[in-house]
Amino acid sequence: MKKIFIFSFLAFFLFSCEDAIEIVQDGELNDQALFKNVANLQLFMNEVYDRAATENDLITSSLLTDEVAIAAGLTTNDTQRFFMVSTNGNAAAIWNSHYQLINYCNRVIRGATFFTPSASELPQYNSILAQARALRAFAHFQLLTYFSQDISNDNALGVMKVDFVPTAQQDIPRSTNGEVFGLIESDLNFAQANLGTPFAGTVPVTAANSYKFVNVNFLNAFRARMYLYRKNYPQALVYADAVLSTSGVSLASCLFPSTMNPNFPATSATTVSLSGSTTINTAPTATNAQQLALWQMDQWAPVNAPAYRRMWVDAIQGESLFSLERPNNRTNFSSRYNTNGSYISGGPLYDMGRTLFDLYTQPLGGGAEDFRRWCFVDRSATISATPLTASRTNEQIVIDKYPGKTGSHTSNDVKVFRLSEMFFIKAECLARSGNLTDAALLIQQVRQARNYIVGAIVPLPVYANATAAYADILLERRKELSFEGHRYIDLKRLGADAGVTGTDRYSQDAINSSATSPVNINIGDYRFTLPIPQAEINVNALPQNPGY
């Protein structure tokens, strides 16, 4: 790790020249000069939040599973066709971004030792440290998720545990999972005991924006996910329950706030008129009834849209428990899927895989229809009636989960933890304890929240055995959490229990993506653990993961 993530920080703060090591230059801005009071510590903590990023995780999960196919704007992508080597750019991006965050957190933690706060400043001082340690824990966890072969095995090889500011010459070994989780637990315990009201600059964060900062919901949701991945199901259940009972957040409704436009199409509609579909910022005429109905739901500030859609355009918090704030034109994550915007003339690079799309077209039962069909697929998408022979240009299932926000077609906050995930975590924990009925109730609740037909009641699933329960939980996670970075780890950790053998790409998608060797990979494939970046190994002799 040493030179890779340290140099990224040196680009921001110059400490000393290579030919003047150990010499303090006149006017040098070093940590001792920077961290002199709580105000400066807070300003640097604000920069730490800017370094928190999961965008590389999200796109890599899409590419290495069955969420996307190559769209008209590309011809092929090595990661998407399962060509994974130690120099893979996606793996390196995940590694570098999280270690950069860890480095920033460690500089805050070390910087806090350079001065003594006053008694009145102590709560804010401790809260800053709590946030830094919570984000350091999260970054280590993300690294374990992608680079450890078995995150549930404490004795398995993990990643580098970094709880200090290293020098550029320092080698750091890979620790075991148990050792890294020991640091994570310590950080989370400190955060739980010391977390107070976060500040934005010199002003306390308002309640309306508190979900964009580390808070109690972040800590509980993080622990619920962490214990689930570690197969500590009783603890995962405790923290999922804590979120569900104390977060103050509810599942975002997909019901329209007023009587639904009678021209709004059904989930299972085989054809939707495209007339007027490319008028991105202008309402289609009344003669284009279906497109007008979809357009009214599709706007950045859609007063006539369900709360669920308004959450995805960052108009409201919705069911987000923690989001990474992304102001307009700062980090354009949507551009990773669509060059200029999530519409067919916006230069789609990757479109939705056909097998995933087909899941959204299925009614939910009891007369209920799945709003995700219209929320996650843009109204300009071209859906082929003959998908087995469709080309990547005559079928473009435009991904619209990141549709931009007011003023930008490509900027969206990144939803790291959402309430629906907590429902799935609790359902899985209950299923593993043999309580299949209550697990089914939780899945039903999420599906009911995704229905947009007034009066329709989604039927309660009936599971014949635990395998059937796991399969349904995995299915609903696939639909609800698509393009949020979950599919890759979900297949790896839950696939076998659910009777799923591997990725589920549509055959024609593979042909159109030049990704036929192989079309799919099984859940035991070495590529379900990412390679340690070769650039890291070149300067820090870490053992490589098997297969690379």
ChimeraX attribute file (.defattr): number of C-alpha atoms within 10 A of each C-alpha:
attribute: neighborCount
match mode: 1-to-1
recipient: residues
	/A:1	27
	/A:2	18
	/A:3	18
	/A:4	18
	/A:5	21
	/A:6	19
	/A:7	14
	/A:8	14
	/A:9	15
	/A:10	12
	/A:11	9
	/A:12	8
	/A:13	13
	/A:14	12
	/A:15	18
	/A:16	16
	/A:17	11
	/A:18	7
	/A:19	7
	/A:20	9
	/A:21	9
	/A:22	10
	/A:23	10
	/A:24	13
	/A:25	12
	/A:26	6
	/A:27	7
	/A:28	13
	/A:29	14
	/A:30	14
	/A:31	16
	/A:32	13
	/A:33	11
	/A:34	14
	/A:35	22
	/A:36	17
	/A:37	17
	/A:38	21
	/A:39	15
	/A:40	16
	/A:41	21
	/A:42	23
	/A:43	15
	/A:44	20
	/A:45	25
	/A:46	17
	/A:47	13
	/A:48	21
	/A:49	20
	/A:50	13
	/A:51	19
	/A:52	22
	/A:53	20
	/A:54	19
	/A:55	23
	/A:56	20
	/A:57	25
	/A:58	21
	/A:59	20
	/A:60	21
	/A:61	26
	/A:62	25
	/A:63	22
	/A:64	23
	/A:65	25
	/A:66	28
	/A:67	27
	/A:68	31
	/A:69	33
	/A:70	29
	/A:71	28
	/A:72	20
	/A:73	17
	/A:74	14
	/A:75	13
	/A:76	17
	/A:77	16
	/A:78	16
	/A:79	20
	/A:80	25
	/A:81	22
	/A:82	19
	/A:83	14
	/A:84	20
	/A:85	18
	/A:86	19
	/A:87	15
	/A:88	17
	/A:89	16
	/A:90	19
	/A:91	24
	/A:92	20
	/A:93	16
	/A:94	24
	/A:95	28
	/A:96	20
	/A:97	22
	/A:98	26
	/A:99	26
	/A:100	23
	/A:101	26
	/A:102	29
	/A:103	24
	/A:104	26
	/A:105	32
	/A:106	21
	/A:107	21
	/A:108	24
	/A:109	21
	/A:110	17
	/A:111	20
	/A:112	23
	/A:113	12
	/A:114	15
	/A:115	12
	/A:116	13
	/A:117	17
	/A:118	11
	/A:119	8
	/A:120	8
	/A:121	13
	/A:122	13
	/A:123	15
	/A:124	22
	/A:125	23
	/A:126	20
	/A:127	24
	/A:128	30
	/A:129	25
	/A:130	26
	/A:131	28
	/A:132	26
	/A:133	26
	/A:134	27
	/A:135	28
	/A:136	26
	/A:137	25
	/A:138	24
	/A:139	25
	/A:140	24
	/A:141	22
	/A:142	17
	/A:143	21
	/A:144	23
	/A:145	22
	/A:146	24
	/A:147	23
	/A:148	23
	/A:149	21
	/A:150	20
	/A:151	24
	/A:152	20
	/A:153	15
	/A:154	16
	/A:155	13
	/A:156	16
	/A:157	22
	/A:158	29
	/A:159	25
	/A:160	21
	/A:161	21
	/A:162	20
	/A:163	19
	/A:164	13
	/A:165	17
	/A:166	16
	/A:167	10
	/A:168	14
	/A:169	10
	/A:170	12
	/A:171	15
	/A:172	16
	/A:173	16
	/A:174	17
	/A:175	17
	/A:176	21
	/A:177	25
	/A:178	17
	/A:179	18
	/A:180	24
	/A:181	22
	/A:182	14
	/A:183	18
	/A:184	23
	/A:185	14
	/A:186	15
	/A:187	22
	/A:188	23
	/A:189	15
	/A:190	18
	/A:191	26
	/A:192	18
	/A:193	11
	/A:194	17
	/A:195	22
	/A:196	19
	/A:197	16
	/A:198	24
	/A:199	19
	/A:200	14
	/A:201	14
	/A:202	12
	/A:203	8
	/A:204	12
	/A:205	16
	/A:206	12
	/A:207	8
	/A:208	9
	/A:209	14
	/A:210	19
	/A:211	22
	/A:212	23
	/A:213	23
	/A:214	26
	/A:215	22
	/A:216	20
	/A:217	26
	/A:218	24
	/A:219	22
	/A:220	25
	/A:221	27
	/A:222	24
	/A:223	21
	/A:224	27
	/A:225	21
	/A:226	24
	/A:227	20
	/A:228	22
	/A:229	20
	/A:230	18
	/A:231	17
	/A:232	14
	/A:233	21
	/A:234	16
	/A:235	18
	/A:236	27
	/A:237	24
	/A:238	16
	/A:239	24
	/A:240	27
	/A:241	19
	/A:242	17
	/A:243	23
	/A:244	20
	/A:245	11
	/A:246	11
	/A:247	17
	/A:248	10
	/A:249	17
	/A:250	16
	/A:251	20
	/A:252	21
	/A:253	20
	/A:254	23
	/A:255	20
	/A:256	19
	/A:257	12
	/A:258	10
	/A:259	9
	/A:260	15
	/A:261	16
	/A:262	9
	/A:263	13
	/A:264	17
	/A:265	19
	/A:266	19
	/A:267	20
	/A:268	14
	/A:269	9
	/A:270	11
	/A:271	11
	/A:272	16
	/A:273	14
	/A:274	14
	/A:275	16
	/A:276	21
	/A:277	22
	/A:278	18
	/A:279	15
	/A:280	19
	/A:281	10
	/A:282	12
	/A:283	18
	/A:284	21
	/A:285	12
	/A:286	11
	/A:287	10
	/A:288	16
	/A:289	19
	/A:290	22
	/A:291	28
	/A:292	23
	/A:293	21
	/A:294	23
	/A:295	22
	/A:296	18
	/A:297	22
	/A:298	24
	/A:299	22
	/A:300	23
	/A:301	17
	/A:302	16
	/A:303	15
	/A:304	19
	/A:305	22
	/A:306	21
	/A:307	22
	/A:308	23
	/A:309	30
	/A:310	25
	/A:311	18
	/A:312	25
	/A:313	24
	/A:314	24
	/A:315	16
	/A:316	16
	/A:317	23
	/A:318	20
	/A:319	21
	/A:320	23
	/A:321	30
	/A:322	27
	/A:323	22
	/A:324	22
	/A:325	22
	/A:326	18
	/A:327	14
	/A:328	17
	/A:329	13
	/A:330	11
	/A:331	17
	/A:332	22
	/A:333	22
	/A:334	22
	/A:335	21
	/A:336	17
	/A:337	28
	/A:338	27
	/A:339	20
	/A:340	19
	/A:341	26
	/A:342	30
	/A:343	26
	/A:344	23
	/A:345	16
	/A:346	18
	/A:347	19
	/A:348	25
	/A:349	23
	/A:350	31
	/A:351	28
	/A:352	26
	/A:353	26
	/A:354	25
	/A:355	16
	/A:356	18
	/A:357	21
	/A:358	12
	/A:359	16
	/A:360	21
	/A:361	19
	/A:362	16
	/A:363	17
	/A:364	21
	/A:365	16
	/A:366	12
	/A:367	15
	/A:368	23
	/A:369	27
	/A:370	25
	/A:371	26
	/A:372	23
	/A:373	21
	/A:374	21
	/A:375	23
	/A:376	25
	/A:377	22
	/A:378	23
	/A:379	30
	/A:380	24
	/A:381	23
	/A:382	18
	/A:383	18
	/A:384	17
	/A:385	11
	/A:386	9
	/A:387	15
	/A:388	12
	/A:389	15
	/A:390	17
	/A:391	18
	/A:392	22
	/A:393	12
	/A:394	15
	/A:395	21
	/A:396	29
	/A:397	28
	/A:398	30
	/A:399	29
	/A:400	25
	/A:401	22
	/A:402	26
	/A:403	28
	/A:404	25
	/A:405	22
	/A:406	15
	/A:407	11
	/A:408	16
	/A:409	24
	/A:410	25
	/A:411	26
	/A:412	28
	/A:413	23
	/A:414	22
	/A:415	21
	/A:416	19
	/A:417	21
	/A:418	21
	/A:419	24
	/A:420	25
	/A:421	20
	/A:422	26
	/A:423	25
	/A:424	21
	/A:425	28
	/A:426	26
	/A:427	26
	/A:428	29
	/A:429	24
	/A:430	21
	/A:431	23
	/A:432	18
	/A:433	13
	/A:434	14
	/A:435	15
	/A:436	23
	/A:437	16
	/A:438	14
	/A:439	27
	/A:440	22
	/A:441	17
	/A:442	23
	/A:443	23
	/A:444	19
	/A:445	16
	/A:446	21
	/A:447	23
	/A:448	25
	/A:449	19
	/A:450	25
	/A:451	25
	/A:452	22
	/A:453	18
	/A:454	14
	/A:455	10
	/A:456	15
	/A:457	17
	/A:458	21
	/A:459	17
	/A:460	17
	/A:461	17
	/A:462	14
	/A:463	17
	/A:464	9
	/A:465	11
	/A:466	18
	/A:467	17
	/A:468	18
	/A:469	28
	/A:470	25
	/A:471	19
	/A:472	19
	/A:473	23
	/A:474	22
	/A:475	13
	/A:476	20
	/A:477	20
	/A:478	20
	/A:479	18
	/A:480	20
	/A:481	14
	/A:482	21
	/A:483	25
	/A:484	20
	/A:485	19
	/A:486	18
	/A:487	23
	/A:488	24
	/A:489	18
	/A:490	15
	/A:491	23
	/A:492	21
	/A:493	20
	/A:494	18
	/A:495	20
	/A:496	17
	/A:497	16
	/A:498	19
	/A:499	12
	/A:500	18
	/A:501	16
	/A:502	18
	/A:503	20
	/A:504	18
	/A:505	21
	/A:506	19
	/A:507	18
	/A:508	21
	/A:509	29
	/A:510	22
	/A:511	18
	/A:512	20
	/A:513	25
	/A:514	19
	/A:515	24
	/A:516	15
	/A:517	12
	/A:518	11
	/A:519	20
	/A:520	21
	/A:521	20
	/A:522	17
	/A:523	21
	/A:524	15
	/A:525	11
	/A:526	16
	/A:527	20
	/A:528	22
	/A:529	22
	/A:530	28
	/A:531	24
	/A:532	25
	/A:533	23
	/A:534	19
	/A:535	14
	/A:536	20
	/A:537	14
	/A:538	10
	/A:539	16
	/A:540	18
	/A:541	14
	/A:542	19
	/A:543	11
	/A:544	16
	/A:545	18
	/A:546	11
	/A:547	13
	/A:548	14
